[in-house]
Structure formats: structure tokens, C-alpha cells
């Protein structure tokens, strides 16, 4: 049984065209949300779980990191510079407001010992892997 696509590149281009049409129909709000998204990576090794988020231009005071029920939420606030009244804008894509991402954190992460750093617009949160307790068999009581 072959899993090779029949049309390959043509299928990918067709999907891209359909996506462009769909997003165009939804309107400019979709593109604005895509532009303001916060790319996130979650990686787990034998010793740690690492969450890396791109937050360019955001200072540490404007970041809020919360953990609840297995989910990590990163909220970044940015303020727009004072608008210039003279001249004509040719391109204006930078916005102010709040960007937020919520990602699941593997159960193996020890969230009580998390460490977060911010360097050159990259937020890195490290969770040591919690020590796994030995498995034990639990005896079932039959009530007799």
C-alpha cells in the first residue's frame, strides 16, 4: 500500500488557495489575530519540560505567566507609541494590546520549581521533570 500523494505539490497549492479564500471571506479581523499571535514551542526531555515563546519588544514587567489545571497561560501586554499627527502612514502593522497563549503542560513537569527567563524577546520557561514514584500494586478489598 503506497502512502505517496497522487498529485503532491498541486494538492498543497489547492489547499493554500482554499485557505486564502476562507480567510479572505472571514475578513481582516482574522489576519489581525494571526499577526498578533504568540508562537510557542513545548519540548520535553528526560530532565525538563521547556516552553519557549516569542514575545519581541515586550518587557518582563508586561508579561504575566499563570499555571492552572495543567495549562500554562502567557499574557503579554504592549503599548502603542504615541501616534504622529504629521505626515502620511504608508504601512502600519504594529499594534498595542494584549496577546495571550495557553498551552498544555505535560504531567511530568514539576510546576512548583519552574524558572522563567526573558532574553532578546524570547521567553523561556523551564520545568524540571518531577521524580516519578515507584509503581505499586493496590490490593482490592472484596468486603468479605
MIDOSE-1310 file (N, C-alpha, C; in nm, 2 decimals, decimal comma, always signed):
residues 144
xxxx	+0,08/-0,12/+0,00/+0,00/+0,00/+0,00/+0,09/+0,12/+0,00; +0,07/+0,21/-0,09/+0,15/+0,33/-0,11/+0,08/+0,45/-0,04; +0,16/+0,52/+0,04/+0,10/+0,64/+0,10/+0,15/+0,77/+0,03; +0,21/+0,76/-0,08/+0,26/+0,87/-0,16/+0,14/+0,95/-0,22
xxxx	+0,13/+1,08/-0,20/+0,02/+1,16/-0,26/+0,02/+1,15/-0,41; -0,10/+1,14/-0,47/-0,11/+1,13/-0,61/-0,06/+1,26/-0,68; -0,10/+1,37/-0,63/-0,07/+1,50/-0,70/+0,03/+1,58/-0,63; +0,07/+1,56/-0,51/+0,17/+1,62/-0,44/+0,16/+1,77/-0,43
xxxx	+0,24/+1,85/-0,50/+0,25/+1,99/-0,50/+0,12/+2,06/-0,54; +0,05/+2,00/-0,64/-0,07/+2,06/-0,69/-0,18/+2,06/-0,57; -0,18/+1,95/-0,49/-0,28/+1,94/-0,38/-0,25/+2,05/-0,28; -0,12/+2,07/-0,25/-0,08/+2,17/-0,15/-0,12/+2,31/-0,20
xxxx	-0,09/+2,34/-0,32/-0,13/+2,47/-0,38/-0,28/+2,49/-0,37; -0,36/+2,38/-0,40/-0,50/+2,39/-0,39/-0,55/+2,42/-0,25; -0,49/+2,35/-0,15/-0,53/+2,37/-0,01/-0,49/+2,52/+0,03; -0,38/+2,57/-0,02/-0,33/+2,70/+0,02/-0,43/+2,80/-0,04
xxxx	-0,48/+2,78/-0,17/-0,57/+2,87/-0,23/-0,71/+2,87/-0,16; -0,75/+2,75/-0,11/-0,88/+2,74/-0,04/-0,87/+2,81/+0,10; -0,75/+2,80/+0,16/-0,73/+2,87/+0,29/-0,73/+3,02/+0,27; -0,66/+3,07/+0,17/-0,66/+3,21/+0,14/-0,80/+3,26/+0,12
xxxx	-0,88/+3,19/+0,04/-1,02/+3,23/+0,02/-1,10/+3,23/+0,14; -1,09/+3,13/+0,23/-1,16/+3,12/+0,35/-1,12/+3,24/+0,44; -1,00/+3,26/+0,46/-0,95/+3,37/+0,55/-1,00/+3,51/+0,49; -0,99/+3,52/+0,36/-1,04/+3,64/+0,30/-1,19/+3,67/+0,32
xxxx	-1,27/+3,56/+0,32/-1,41/+3,57/+0,35/-1,44/+3,61/+0,49; -1,36/+3,56/+0,58/-1,38/+3,59/+0,73/-1,35/+3,73/+0,75; -1,26/+3,79/+0,68/-1,23/+3,93/+0,70/-1,10/+3,97/+0,76; -1,07/+4,10/+0,77/-0,94/+4,14/+0,82/-0,92/+4,11/+0,96
xxxx	-1,02/+4,08/+1,04/-1,00/+4,05/+1,18/-0,92/+3,92/+1,20; -0,94/+3,83/+1,11/-0,86/+3,70/+1,11/-0,71/+3,73/+1,09; -0,68/+3,82/+1,00/-0,54/+3,85/+0,97/-0,48/+3,92/+1,09; -0,56/+4,01/+1,15/-0,51/+4,08/+1,27/-0,47/+3,99/+1,38
xxxx	-0,56/+3,89/+1,40/-0,53/+3,79/+1,51/-0,41/+3,71/+1,47; -0,39/+3,67/+1,35/-0,27/+3,59/+1,31/-0,15/+3,68/+1,33; -0,15/+3,81/+1,30/-0,03/+3,89/+1,31/+0,00/+3,91/+1,46; -0,09/+3,90/+1,55/-0,07/+3,92/+1,69/-0,04/+3,79/+1,77
xxxx	-0,04/+3,68/+1,70/-0,02/+3,56/+1,77/+0,11/+3,55/+1,83; +0,12/+3,46/+1,93/+0,25/+3,44/+2,00/+0,30/+3,30/+1,97; +0,40/+3,28/+1,89/+0,45/+3,14/+1,86/+0,51/+3,08/+1,99; +0,47/+2,95/+2,01/+0,51/+2,88/+2,13/+0,56/+2,74/+2,09
xxxx	+0,67/+2,70/+2,16/+0,72/+2,56/+2,14/+0,72/+2,50/+2,28; +0,68/+2,37/+2,29/+0,69/+2,30/+2,42/+0,77/+2,17/+2,39; +0,87/+2,16/+2,47/+0,97/+2,05/+2,45/+0,99/+1,97/+2,58; +1,00/+1,84/+2,57/+1,02/+1,76/+2,69/+1,14/+1,67/+2,67
xxxx	+1,24/+1,68/+2,77/+1,35/+1,58/+2,76/+1,34/+1,50/+2,89; +1,44/+1,42/+2,91/+1,44/+1,33/+3,03/+1,45/+1,41/+3,16; +1,50/+1,54/+3,15/+1,53/+1,61/+3,28/+1,44/+1,74/+3,29; +1,38/+1,79/+3,18/+1,30/+1,91/+3,19/+1,19/+1,92/+3,08
xxxx	+1,10/+2,01/+3,11/+1,00/+2,05/+3,01/+1,03/+2,20/+2,99; +1,04/+2,23/+2,86/+1,08/+2,37/+2,83/+0,97/+2,43/+2,74; +0,92/+2,55/+2,78/+0,82/+2,62/+2,69/+0,90/+2,75/+2,65; +0,90/+2,77/+2,52/+0,97/+2,88/+2,46/+0,86/+2,96/+2,38
xxxx	+0,85/+3,09/+2,41/+0,75/+3,18/+2,34/+0,82/+3,30/+2,29; +0,78/+3,34/+2,17/+0,84/+3,47/+2,11/+0,75/+3,58/+2,15; +0,81/+3,68/+2,22/+0,74/+3,80/+2,27/+0,83/+3,92/+2,24; +0,86/+3,95/+2,11/+0,95/+4,06/+2,08/+0,90/+4,19/+2,12
xxxx	+0,99/+4,27/+2,18/+0,95/+4,41/+2,22/+0,87/+4,42/+2,35; +0,85/+4,30/+2,42/+0,77/+4,30/+2,54/+0,87/+4,29/+2,66; +0,86/+4,38/+2,75/+0,95/+4,38/+2,87/+0,89/+4,28/+2,98; +0,98/+4,23/+3,06/+0,94/+4,13/+3,16/+0,82/+4,18/+3,25
xxxx	+0,82/+4,32/+3,28/+0,71/+4,37/+3,36/+0,57/+4,36/+3,29; +0,57/+4,34/+3,16/+0,45/+4,34/+3,09/+0,41/+4,19/+3,06; +0,48/+4,10/+3,12/+0,44/+3,96/+3,10/+0,38/+3,90/+3,22; +0,27/+3,82/+3,21/+0,21/+3,75/+3,32/+0,20/+3,61/+3,28
xxxx	+0,25/+3,52/+3,37/+0,26/+3,38/+3,34/+0,18/+3,31/+3,45; +0,08/+3,23/+3,41/-0,01/+3,16/+3,51/-0,02/+3,02/+3,48; -0,03/+2,93/+3,58/-0,05/+2,79/+3,56/-0,17/+2,74/+3,64; -0,26/+2,67/+3,57/-0,37/+2,62/+3,64/-0,43/+2,49/+3,57
xxxx	-0,45/+2,39/+3,64/-0,52/+2,27/+3,59/-0,45/+2,21/+3,46; -0,31/+2,21/+3,47/-0,24/+2,15/+3,35/-0,22/+2,24/+3,24; -0,26/+2,37/+3,25/-0,25/+2,46/+3,14/-0,16/+2,58/+3,18; -0,07/+2,62/+3,09/+0,02/+2,74/+3,11/-0,04/+2,85/+3,03
xxxx	-0,06/+2,97/+3,09/-0,11/+3,08/+3,01/-0,01/+3,19/+3,02; +0,03/+3,24/+2,90/+0,13/+3,35/+2,89/+0,05/+3,47/+2,83; +0,06/+3,58/+2,90/-0,01/+3,70/+2,86/+0,09/+3,81/+2,85; +0,10/+3,88/+2,73/+0,19/+3,98/+2,70/+0,12/+4,11/+2,67
xxxx	+0,15/+4,22/+2,74/+0,09/+4,35/+2,71/+0,19/+4,44/+2,64; +0,14/+4,51/+2,54/+0,23/+4,61/+2,47/+0,15/+4,73/+2,45; +0,22/+4,84/+2,46/+0,16/+4,97/+2,44/+0,21/+5,04/+2,31; +0,12/+5,10/+2,24/+0,15/+5,17/+2,12/+0,22/+5,30/+2,14
xxxx	+0,32/+5,33/+2,07/+0,39/+5,45/+2,08/+0,29/+5,57/+2,04; +0,32/+5,68/+2,09/+0,24/+5,80/+2,06/+0,23/+5,82/+1,91; +0,11/+5,83/+1,87/+0,08/+5,85/+1,72/+0,13/+5,98/+1,67; +0,19/+5,98/+1,56/+0,24/+6,11/+1,50/+0,12/+6,17/+1,41
xxxx	+0,10/+6,29/+1,43/-0,01/+6,36/+1,36/+0,03/+6,41/+1,23; +0,16/+6,44/+1,21/+0,20/+6,49/+1,08/+0,24/+6,38/+0,99; +0,23/+6,40/+0,86/+0,27/+6,30/+0,76/+0,17/+6,20/+0,73; +0,21/+6,10/+0,64/+0,12/+6,00/+0,59/+0,17/+5,86/+0,63
xxxx	+0,09/+5,78/+0,68/+0,13/+5,64/+0,71/+0,13/+5,56/+0,58; +0,24/+5,49/+0,55/+0,24/+5,40/+0,44/+0,22/+5,26/+0,47; +0,27/+5,22/+0,59/+0,25/+5,08/+0,64/+0,23/+5,10/+0,79; +0,12/+5,03/+0,85/+0,10/+5,04/+0,99/+0,05/+4,91/+1,04
xxxx	+0,15/+4,82/+1,09/+0,11/+4,69/+1,14/+0,13/+4,67/+1,29; +0,21/+4,75/+1,35/+0,24/+4,74/+1,49/+0,12/+4,78/+1,57; +0,08/+4,70/+1,66/-0,04/+4,73/+1,74/-0,01/+4,72/+1,89; -0,10/+4,78/+1,97/-0,09/+4,76/+2,12/-0,20/+4,67/+2,16
xxxx	-0,19/+4,63/+2,28/-0,29/+4,54/+2,34/-0,24/+4,43/+2,41; -0,31/+4,32/+2,42/-0,27/+4,20/+2,49/-0,28/+4,08/+2,40; -0,17/+4,01/+2,40/-0,16/+3,88/+2,33/-0,16/+3,77/+2,44; -0,22/+3,66/+2,41/-0,23/+3,55/+2,51/-0,23/+3,42/+2,44
xxxx	-0,15/+3,33/+2,50/-0,15/+3,19/+2,46/-0,16/+3,10/+2,58; -0,23/+2,99/+2,56/-0,25/+2,89/+2,66/-0,21/+2,75/+2,60; -0,12/+2,68/+2,67/-0,07/+2,55/+2,62/-0,07/+2,45/+2,73; -0,10/+2,33/+2,69/-0,10/+2,22/+2,79/+0,05/+2,19/+2,83
xxxx	+0,07/+2,16/+2,96/+0,20/+2,12/+3,01/+0,19/+1,97/+3,05; +0,29/+1,89/+3,01/+0,29/+1,75/+3,04/+0,28/+1,73/+3,19; +0,22/+1,62/+3,23/+0,21/+1,59/+3,38/+0,34/+1,57/+3,45; +0,44/+1,54/+3,37/+0,57/+1,51/+3,43/+0,64/+1,64/+3,48
xxxx	+0,59/+1,76/+3,44/+0,66/+1,88/+3,48/+0,63/+1,91/+3,63; +0,74/+1,96/+3,70/+0,73/+2,00/+3,84/+0,70/+2,15/+3,83; +0,58/+2,19/+3,83/+0,54/+2,34/+3,81/+0,58/+2,42/+3,94; +0,60/+2,36/+4,05/+0,64/+2,43/+4,17/+0,79/+2,48/+4,16
xxxx	+0,87/+2,42/+4,08/+1,01/+2,46/+4,06/+1,04/+2,52/+3,93; +0,94/+2,58/+3,87/+0,95/+2,65/+3,73/+1,05/+2,77/+3,74; +1,12/+2,79/+3,63/+1,21/+2,90/+3,62/+1,19/+2,97/+3,49; +1,17/+3,10/+3,49/+1,14/+3,17/+3,36/+1,25/+3,28/+3,34
xxxx	+1,29/+3,29/+3,21/+1,39/+3,39/+3,17/+1,34/+3,46/+3,04; +1,38/+3,58/+3,03/+1,35/+3,66/+2,91/+1,47/+3,72/+2,85; +1,50/+3,68/+2,73/+1,63/+3,73/+2,66/+1,60/+3,75/+2,51; +1,62/+3,88/+2,47/+1,61/+3,92/+2,33/+1,47/+3,88/+2,28
xxxx	+1,37/+3,90/+2,35/+1,23/+3,88/+2,30/+1,19/+3,73/+2,30; +1,27/+3,65/+2,37/+1,24/+3,50/+2,38/+1,22/+3,47/+2,52; +1,09/+3,43/+2,56/+1,06/+3,39/+2,69/+1,08/+3,24/+2,70; +1,16/+3,19/+2,80/+1,19/+3,05/+2,82/+1,15/+3,01/+2,96
xxxx	+1,06/+2,92/+2,97/+1,01/+2,87/+3,10/+1,06/+2,72/+3,11; +1,13/+2,69/+3,22/+1,18/+2,55/+3,24/+1,12/+2,49/+3,36; +1,07/+2,37/+3,34/+1,01/+2,29/+3,45/+1,09/+2,17/+3,46; +1,15/+2,15/+3,58/+1,22/+2,02/+3,60/+1,12/+1,91/+3,59
xxxx	+1,16/+1,79/+3,54/+1,07/+1,67/+3,54/+1,06/+1,62/+3,68; +0,93/+1,61/+3,73/+0,91/+1,56/+3,86/+0,96/+1,41/+3,87; +1,01/+1,38/+3,99/+1,06/+1,24/+4,01/+0,93/+1,15/+4,01; +0,95/+1,05/+3,93/+0,84/+0,95/+3,93/+0,84/+0,86/+4,05
xxxx	+0,73/+0,84/+4,11/+0,73/+0,75/+4,22/+0,72/+0,60/+4,17; +0,77/+0,51/+4,25/+0,76/+0,37/+4,20/+0,62/+0,32/+4,19; +0,59/+0,24/+4,09/+0,46/+0,19/+4,08/+0,43/+0,08/+4,19; +0,31/+0,08/+4,24/+0,28/-0,01/+4,34/+0,14/-0,07/+4,31
xxxx	+0,13/-0,20/+4,34/+0,00/-0,26/+4,32/-0,09/-0,24/+4,44; -0,21/-0,20/+4,41/-0,31/-0,18/+4,52/-0,40/-0,29/+4,53; -0,41/-0,35/+4,64/-0,49/-0,47/+4,67/-0,64/-0,42/+4,67; -0,73/-0,50/+4,61/-0,87/-0,47/+4,61/-0,94/-0,55/+4,72
xxxx	-1,00/-0,48/+4,81/-1,08/-0,55/+4,92/-1,22/-0,58/+4,87; -1,26/-0,71/+4,89/-1,39/-0,75/+4,84/-1,50/-0,73/+4,94; -1,46/-0,69/+5,06/-1,56/-0,66/+5,17/-1,60/-0,79/+5,24; -1,53/-0,90/+5,22/-1,57/-1,03/+5,29/-1,48/-1,05/+5,41
